[in-house]
Amino acid sequence: MSSREFVRKKISSINQTSVTNPLQPRRLKVPAHLTQSEPQQQETPSISEQLERASRFGYNGLNVPVNFPTTPPTPPVQRKEGEQGNWDQPPRADLVLNGINQLTVQQFSQQETVQRQLLVQAQSSADEAVNLPSSQDLPPPEQRRMIRIGSQGKEVIYAQERLNAHAATPLLEVDSIFGPLTRKATLDYQNSHALVADAIIGPRTWASLDGPTVIGGKSGQGSGGGSSPSKGPTLKYDTTKYTITPPPPNTKLSDIKATLQTKQDQKPQPDLGKTLNVQGVTSGSQEEIFLWNVMLQLGTHDRWGSEGDVVTDIGWPTKPGNKPPVGQITLKIDDKGNAVAELVNKGAVASPPKFQSIDEVKKKLKADFKIADIKDGSANWKQEELEKVHAAFSRMPASDRAALEGVELIRQQKIVDDNGNELSGLFSHQAQLPQGGTSASRSQSLSLADLAFTGDNISFVGDKSNAAAASFQTILHEAGHAVETKALRDAQFATMEATAEDNQNIGILNAKIQALKAAVNAFNTESKAAFSKAKGYNSKQSKDAKSFLKAIDGATNAISTFSKNQTVSQHQKLESDASTAIQKRDAEKTKLASTSATHPALTDFANTIQRQNDWFAAAQKRAKAHTIQQASAEKVKQKQKDEKAVSGSKSGQSKRLKNFVDLVNKHKIPPLTDYAKKNWPNHPEEFFAEAYSLWLNDRTYLEANAKPLVDWFNSGEHLK
């Protein structure tokens, strides 16, 4: 069983503090003095403000609002050379770094969580961080706006997010537009969650979308719920375990045939057709009598169009107290009631190869099939049961055995499905990533119940050359589920692991951004204090320090650009530009010291320079963390593509299963067992598993009744 929850954790913004709800949409806060036009008699803006504005408008930005003007701005007032303050000194140095958006980490709290990373795109805007809405941003489901084809807005964004979380196939583009693909995903979801399939997301569908998600991962084998006659040339395979009552001693063949004739003549509906026959026995022998007896007991109208295998007596005991001879008998009844009973083999079904101890067979299962562990559940494994499991798995091609890697074998007394139906076996897989987690985990298990083994003495599967205990059918049915889901569950878990890695990198990046914010604040504090002191410089001091302070400005601008950069490919160049600007700043400082060793700027701006260096170092660490995180985000996207490549057209379906369904529909192959029929078409994976087991256990049957499936499995198409 698998489910996904998508909750985002953000990459910190330089000018934004954390909030309780990381998913709530908001704009980045810009300091108040930057959101209003300043009066004519304003204080001189900070160096960083002027340089940032100059990069936007081509001049130093005095008297220019932060927002883009609708009319050409007034040219700045120019000061005369030599006047106090002519180096564009700031009374404050508030540096606003925008454009570094918080990125969310996906969090998973449900079983079989398969995580899909939906990254908040890095924004080029300096004013806004884009965040997608959560259920907390919307009214309760019963008060939420109903949406349908053509709808737009935040409700559509949230619905697309949740449909993706519930494994929409294909994944939807979260674009706020309720288009054809969103409509299809809505219908698929409603059909799979017992909702009215009207493609309208109203209160019931909203409530369901808000809840946990399930994408499969749990498949078992049970009975078909009763037999019914099949029509057409294809014989269904009857997996029922029948106990045959032997005929009383001295029963004559003529007595049995007379009773069979009664079944043929029965009105209005005969139990048997006109043609009856037995094969593999000598005429007049006890074996012939016992085969006719099998036909007599199993020859009923509801078994028309079927084939079944039984292990039963084929003669009376030779002496009182002796066990009677037994044999393996296949009974075929076509869709017209014509029947053939064949003695396939004399004797009980051959036991699989023996091992010296239960520990030895456990070791072999782990060594040969990479089984993770063998556990006792509500029942204990017996050595002969594990020997059957090993022998059954050995029938799988080498290419298929990879599906068993990492799977646990668990023995249960009884297994029931969600509806209380008893199952003989169950294959399940779970994977999860805890909320905010950075490490994903998974479990995979194949469980067998008492019911899987109870019919081994009275039934078998296979033909003359490879007859095996009936439990092989269940064992390889569950292995079939493992094969069918292998590529998809591995791809889903790979996506989850990549997302966990990205979550970790996002956490590291957020920490670096917080450190960068602290470095910016420290620089702003020192810069403001230094320029306050610089207001008191006389004309000569101002003139001498001009180049030095402009170099500080240049470094501020370069570091600011580097700090705000969202494009990984630009980090190296912008880092180099900032480093060059710092070198120029230091050169101007050295030059000033050589011409005026006691100039107050050398001490007034000493802490500013140190904080600027700290800021640059923090920006370097942030750029490195950003580069790593962006690489992990791309890895998530690639894993999502890989997952999509092995997914079917329906939610939660594997491509292997889709290909199987396409094949049986193309060739009009009916479900081959009652259990497959019971689950068709809503759970086609059961037909796949039944067919897979028959391919490995009774290829003669499959060749006669569904040859395209034999060809499909033989060619390895089931692994594509």
Secondary structure, 3 states (H helix, E strand, C coil): CCCCCCCCCCCCCCCCCCCCCCCCCCCCCCCHHHCCCCCCCCCCCCHHHHHHHHHHHCCCCCCCCCCCCCCCCCCCCCCCCCCCCCCCCCCCCCCCCCCCCCCCCCCCCCCCCCCCCCCCCCCCCCCCCCCCCCHHHCCCHHHCCCECCCCECHHHHHHHHHHHHCCCCCCCCCCCECCHHHHHHHHHHHHHCCCCCCCCECHHHHHHHHCCCCCCCEEEEECCCCCCCCCCCCCEEECCCCCCCCCCCCCCHHHHHHHHHHHHHCCCCCCCCCCEEEECCCCCCHHHHHHHHHHHHHCCHHHCCEEEEEEEECCCCCCCCCCCCEEEEEEEECCCCCEEEEEEEECCCCCCCCCCCHHHHHHHHHHHHCCCEEEECCCCCCHHHHHHHHHHHCCCCCCCHHHHCCCEEEECCCEECCCCCEEEEEEEEEEECCCCCCCCEEEEEEEECHHHHCCCCCCEECCCCCCEECHHHHHHHHHHHHHHHHHHHHHHHHHHHHHHHHHHHHHHHHHHHHHHHHHHHHHHHHHHHHHHHHCCCCHHHHHHHHHHHHHHHHHHHHHHHHHHCCCHHHHHHHHHHHHHHHHHHHHHHHHHHHHCCCCHHHHHCHHHHHHHHHHHHHHHHHHHHHHHHHHHHHHHHHHHHHHHHCECCCCCCEHHHHHHHHHHHHCCCCCCCHHHHHHCCCCHHHHHHHHHHHHHHCHHHHHHHCHHHHHHHHCCHHHC
